[in-house]
Amino acid sequence: MQSSNIVDSYQDEKQLIEKIYHDHKGRYGYRRIHLELRKQDVMLNHKTVQRLMKLLCLKSTVRPKRYRSYKGEVGTAAPNVLERDFSATKPDENG
């Protein structure tokens, strides 16, 4: 094989992939990069984008999800419109 004479047919696409990857701080994986390339009218198969990213050693970073437990205002008790007596002297006692 004449590996020294072979021209890289994906050179322009590789540069675009690297630019998109670094513009988004390494957060884009092959799926989102594939979509960005399609927006720029570069038609590549998603598997080709994945393969080129592997050759370029580009891998998206997964950001950890933050723990969010805020429930806000849980609610208030309904007003006692009928003025019923809800007190019990022992458990399971019907009013």
Summary of the structure (lengths in Angstrom):
residues: 95
radius of gyration: 30.2
end to end distance: 94.3
largest distance: 95.8
contacts: 148
relative contact order: 0.12
helix: 35%
strand: 0%
